[in-house]
Amino acid sequence: MKKKLVAVFRNSLGKKQTWSLINPDTKKSPLEIRALLERLTRVKLFHKDGADLFHTVESAKYIETIETVIFDITQEQP
């Protein structure tokens, strides 16, 4: 099972901006995660079309994905 952290931000123009991190540290508390994401809003490194991409953080969640291989021709014997 794969897990990722997905956070939703608003850019400085009010549009949604999604950011994700694969294999996050799930031992961090919600308060720690929020504080770390809020740090991204203060860095001001990411811009697009004149807008700061991570202006305010709105939400964060974990998404877990279960992969089930149906077939894989790279693993088949000739």
Phi, psi and omega in degrees: 000132177259144180232142174219154176263127179240123180242144177249129178241167167247136176279178184291352175260004178089004180271150179291142176224123180256141179225141179224154179228123179278141179055058180287163174282104184280358179278348179286144180284163175304323179294320178294317180297315179299318180297319179294319179292324177293333175297325177298329181288339181267344185289320178058040178266338189251120182227149175207129179052040177080007182245143169286123186290324183247071184282310177221146177265135182253318185200165175210147178206158172266140174238126179252133182240130175256123178258131175236114181286127177271313171202159180212103185292344178284345181257357182279146177276142179290000000 
